[in-house]
Structure formats: C-alpha cells, structure tokens
Amino acid sequence: MPRPRLISGLLSDPRRWVDALVVFVPVALVLAFLHADSTAIFITAALGIIPLAGILGEATDALATRAGTRAGALLNATFGNAAELIITIAAIRAGLLNVVKASITGSIIGNILLVLGLSVLAGGLRHGFQRFGRGGVSVSMTMMTIAIIGLLVPAVFASAIASSSRVNVEYLSLGVAAALMIAYVLSLLFSFTALAKKERVAPLAPEPEEEGLPDWSVRRALIVLVAAVVFIAWLSEILVAAIEPVILERGLTELFVGVIVVPIIGNAAEHLVAMQMALKNKMDVALEIALGSSTQVALFVGPLLVFISLAFGTPMSLVFNPFELAALVASVVIAALISLDGESNWLEGAQLLIVYIILALAFFYLPVA
C-alpha cells in the first residue's frame, strides 16, 4: 500500500513542518509580554527556536556555498551549534550554570545516540544495510575519546585539588578548556590541509549541487543570518527566564532540562537534516553531521563556554558529575562498537535509541539539582 503523499513529502523533506513552527515565534513574544503561564512561555519559545535554528543553518549553507570548499567548511564548523551556544550564553547570564554544563553533556549524547540512532533507524528501514567510510568515523571517534579524557580529568582530580585550593580547580578547567580548543583547531587545520593536498594531487571533480540548498545572494544570506541570530537570542532570553519557574511547577531538575530538553531545542533542525541524508542513502553525511556536531560541542563549544562564563563574572568549571560522565562514556563506547564495521542497519539505530531512552529516564528520576 503506497504511503500518502503528505507523509512521503514530510519524510523526504522534514524541513517543511519545521518551517511551519515559525508561527510560535510571535506567540512566544506575546505570551512573554503578557507574563502568561511559565510552561506555555517555555514551550512556545522552544518551538519558536527550532525553525529559527533551521533558518540559521540555511543561511550558513548559502554562505558556505558561495565561499568555496574550505571557507565553507570553516563557516559550517563555526555556526554548526550556534543556536545552542546562544541559549547557553543566555543561561550563563542568568546564573544557570548547572543547566549549561548539563546541556554540554546532553548535546554530546544526544547527537551520538538520538540523532545517529534516528538516522540509522530511518535509513536502515528504507535501504536495509548502509555502508560508510570508516576513516572519517575513526577520526571522529578518536577526537571524541580525547574530549572524554579532557572532561574526565577535571572531575577525577578536582576533589584532591580543591582540598588545597578551589581556585586551582578553576585554573585546571581553564587549562583543559584551552587544550581541547587547540585540539579542535588542529583537527580543522588538518582537514583543510589534507583537502588541499588531495586537490593538488588529483583535482576534485565538481560535485552536483544538493537539492534544497538555498540559492541566495551573499547579502541576503547575511541579512537572514543576522536576523535569525537576533530572534534566537531574544527567544533564548525568554526561554531561560521560564526555566526556573517550570522546574518548580513541574518537578523537573536543572540536570534533566539541560541534558535532554535544551539540546533537542537547539539542534532539532540539524537532527532532521541528518535523518534526511540517511533516507537518501548518504550515511557518510549523516554520520558527519551527528559525530561532527558532538565533536564540536565537546572540543569547542563547551570549552568556549568556560571562558565566556569567566567574562560574565560567573566562572564555570569543567567538573561534571559522575552521572554525566558515565552517560558520555557509555555513548561513545556504544557508538564506536556500532561504527567499527563500516556499515549500519535499522537494528543498530534502534539500539542507540534504546540507550538514549534509558539515560533520559535515569536523568528524569535523578534527584540532582
């Protein structure tokens, strides 16, 4: 029995219904102005940010297309997690450091388990077994392992260091954050130089344009980019202001909101693009989106937030609690095991999603503020 055209269209281009969520942008602004129910404000602001993040991504893609291969890759690397970065900066300003740290953890495990799981599941159900290059996955998993080491070390050594001086814990966090950012810059440098050498040895044939990429002028892309950033920042302030009332009213914890809710809001549009690539049998691209986003959060966004918090006068350390660290290690291990053979199927996608559900339930019931 053929699928209805509407369902088929949504699966082939999930941005259609994501763009429809833009109606929640004015709704959230009006509710905030009227000081309406905190839960309603939180939900509408979250739903409004999702399409704006997608628009921000489209503007970045348009600029990347005009800028060329290497400059475009740098643009995508820079703005890949811009929406979530804006939300977490607003949270830092509000003093919600637990939410910020939890969102770092949530972004990493969300991209590895939820995004990759949905992509592998969807692609596997449509195409059966899908193959991808193991080289790129291996580099991503190695970088993620370095990131996990960087996040583990402050937690392991913090108690011993804090017994002599708590200031030294902050210095350790700053040092580790700087080291992780250097590792990220080096990985970008390697990617660009490797591409340049490849082009010198064998010039790359022009690749066919991807369907759905916006054919915008540079001026239009810049205007859309700036407008999207402004509205995301505005809605982020509204969203963050509603977090504490929602936590009190609904019995949630900052840890659950940070690990599960905030990352889904900030990365929803990007997540759907990964699923779209998997449905088109482009698992290499889907893996690059999921693992690349996790790597960027762990090696660049998280460490950058440490320095941003210092600038706002509310220093945030890289000392994560044992539950977050256990979730990170479990996510990286299961993803590495699944990607070792260079092929995927729907069962492996379901396995990743099951691990994510287990962790989400654990964080939901964990009584940690």
N, C-alpha and C positions, 0 to 999 in steps of 0.2 A: 504494500500500500504506500503510495508516494506521500511524502511529507507535505503539509500545507505550505503554500508559498511564503507566508509570513514567517513561519518557523525556520524555513530554509534560508530566508533572507537574513534573519537575525543571527543565525549560526555563521553564515558566510561573511557578514559584516556586522559584528556586535556593536560597533560604534553608533549604529542607528538609534538604538534605545538608550545608549549612554548620552548621546546629544540631547535626547528628549528630557533628560533630568535637569537641563539648564533652567527650566521653569522654577526650580526650587531656589535659585539664587535670589530673585526679588522676594520670594516668600520668606526666606530666612531673614533678609534685611528688614522686612516689615515686622515680622514677629519679634525681632530683637529690639526694634524701635518702640514697639508696644509693650515690651517687657512681659511677653507671654510666657507660657509654661516652659520651663527649662528643657524638658525632654523634647518638646516639639521644636524648640530652637536648635537643640543639638542635632536632631535627626535631619531637619531641613538644611542646616548648614553643611552637614556631612554629605547629603545628597547633592547639594549645590557645588561642592568642591570637586566631586567626581568628574562631571563633564568639563569643568574648567581645567582640570589636570589633563584631560584628553586634548583640549584645545591648545594648551601649552605645549603638549607633545607634538601636535600637528605643526605648530609654528616652528618648533625646533627642527622638525624633519624638513620643513620647507627651506629654512636657512641652511641646514646641513647639505641639502641637495644643491643649493647654489654655491656653497663654499668649497666643494670638492671633497675627495675621499678622506684625506687625513684631517683637514679642518672640520669637516662634517662629523667625523668620528669624535673629535675633541668636543664639539658642541653637544653631541648626544651624551658624551660622558659627563659633561658639566651639568646639563639640565635634566639628566635622567631621573633624578629623585628630587627635583626642585619643589614639587608640591608638598611632599612630606617634610622637606627641610624648612619650608615656610611655616608649616604647622608647628614643628618642634621649636622653632625660634620664638613663636608666639607663646608656647608653653614655658620656655625658659624665662621669658619676660614676666610670666605670671607666677614664676617660682615653682612650677610643677616638674621638678627635676626627676622624680620617680617615673612620671609619665614619659618624659623624654628618653630616659635610659631604657625603659621597657619598650618604647617604640623602636629603638635600635635593634633590640633582640627580636621584636615582632616582625620587623621588615626582613631580617635575615631568614628566619624560619618560615615566614610567610611566602617569600619568593622561592625558597628551596622546596617547601612541602606543598603549599596551597597552589601557587602559580604553576610550578612544574608538574605537580600532580594533576591538576585540571587539564593542562596542555597534553600531557602524556595519555591521560584517560580519553580525552576527546579525539586526539589523533589516532590512538590505537583502535577506538571503536569504529572510526571511519576507514582507516587504512590497514589495520592489522599490525604487523611488525613494521617499525620505522627505524631507519638507520641514520647515524650521525657521526661526524668525525670525532674520534677520541682525543686527538691532540688538543683541541681547544678546551674540551671538558677537563682534561688533565691539568692544564694550566690554571683554569678557574678553581678547581678543587685544591690545587697547591696553594693558590693565593688565599683561599678560604681557610686552609689549615694555618697559614701564617697569621691570619686575622684572629682565629680562635685562640692561638697561643698568646697573641697580644692582649686579648680580653681576659684570658685566664690568669696571666701573671699578676696583674694588679690585685685581683681577688685573693689569690693564694698568698701573696706576700703582704697584703695590706694590714692584717691584724698584727703581724710581727713588727712592721714598720711603725704603725700607729702607736704602739706601746712606748716608743721613744719620742715620736713627733708626728702629729697629724698633718702638719704642713708638708712633710716629706711624702705623704700619700698623694697629695695634690701634685707635687713635683714629679712623682713617678707616673701619674696619669698623663701629665703634660708631655713627659719624655716618650712614653709609649705611644701617645696620640701622634706626636711628631714622626716617630719611626714608622708607624702604619701609613701615614700620609706620604712619606718618602717611598715606601714600598709601592703605593698606588701610582705615584708619579712615574716611578721606574717601570712599572708594568705598561703604562701608557706609552712611555718613551720607546720601550722595546717593541710594542705593537706597531708604532709609526715607522721606526727604523726597519723593522722586518718587512713591512709592506713596501717601503721604498726600495729595499734590496730586491724584493720579488719583482717589482716593476722594472728595475734596471736589467735584471736577467731575462725576464720574459714579460714584455708589456701586457698589461691586463686588457682583455677584450672588453669593450663597453658592455655593461650589464643592462638587461632590459629594465625599464622603469617599473617599479612596483605599482600595482593597482591601488588606487585610493590615496596615493601621495598627493598632497595639495600643490597645485601649480600656482604658487603665489610669488609676487614680486618681493624683493628684499624689504622694501618699505612696508608693504602690507604685513609681512611676517613679523617685522619688528614691532609694529603697532599692536598686532594681536598678542604678541609675546608679552609686551609691557602691560596691556590691559588685563590679560589673564593673571599675571603676577599680582597686580593691584587688587583684583577681586578675590583671588585666593588668599592674599594677606588679610583682606577685610573680613572674609568669612572665617578665616582661621582664628582671628581675634574673638569673633562671636562664638565659635565652636569651643575654644579653650575656656572662655568665660563661663560656659554652660557645663563644663566637665565636673567641677566640684559639686554643684547642686544635683546633677544627675547621679553622681556617685552616692550622695547622701540619700536621695529619694529612692533609688533603685537597688541599693545594697550592693553595688559593684565595688571593685577596688581599682586604685590607680594602676596597679600591675596589669589587670585584665584589660582595662581600657587602652593602656599603652601597648601591650603585646598583641592584642587581637584587633581592636576597633580602629585605632589611628592608622596602622599600616594599610588596612584594607581600604580606608578612605583615600589615603594619599596615592595609592598605587593601583586602584581599580581599573583605570583606563589602560594602563600599561599591561595589566594582567590579561585583559581581554584581547589585546594585540598578540600576546604570546599564544593564547588559545587559537586565535585566527591563523597564525602561522603554522601551528600544529595541524589544524584542519586542512591546510593547503599542502600538507606533507613536507613542510620545511622545518623539521625538528632542530636542525642546527641553529636556525634563527630563534626558535622558541627557547632553546637552551641558553643561547647567548643573552636573551632578554632576562630570563629568570636568574641564571647564575651571575651574569654581569651586574645585575641590579643588587644582588646580595653582596657581591664583592665590593661594589662602590659604597654601599652603606657601611660595611664593616671596616673598610680601609680609608674611606674619605669622609663620608657624611658624619659618622659617629665621632671620629677624632676631631673633625672641624667644629662640631657642637661643643666639645670640651673648651676650645679656645673662644668660641662665641659666648659661652656661659661666663667665662672669665671677664670678657669685655663688658658684660652686663652686670658684673659685680656679684654674681651668684655662681661661684665655681662649682662645676660638676665633675666628679671623678669618674674614672673608668672601672670602678669597683662594682661589679654586678653580683646579684645574689646567687646562691648555688642553684636555685631552680632555673633561672635564666640560662646559666652556663650549661646545665645538664641538657636543656632543650636545644641549645646551639650545637653541642657536641653530637647529640642524637640525630639532629637534622643533617649535619654534614656527613656523618657516617652512613646513614641510610641512602643519601643521595649519591655518595661515592660508590656504594655497593651496586646500586641500580645502573649507574652510568659506565661501569667498567668495561662492559662487553660491546659498547658502541651501538646498541640497538635497544628499542623500547617497545612496550606493548601496553594494552589497557590495564592489565593486572598490576603492573608496576605503578601506574598512575594511581590506581585505587589504593595501593599500599602506602604511597606517600600521603594521600588524603587521610587515610586511617590514622597515621602517626600524628598528622596535624590536628585531627579531631580529638585524639587522646590528650595532646598537650593543651588544646583550648579548654577542654573540660577541667584539666588539672589546674590551670590558671584561674578559671572561673570560680572554683571552690576553694582556692588557696587563700587563707585569711591573712594576706600580707598587704599592708597599705602602700 
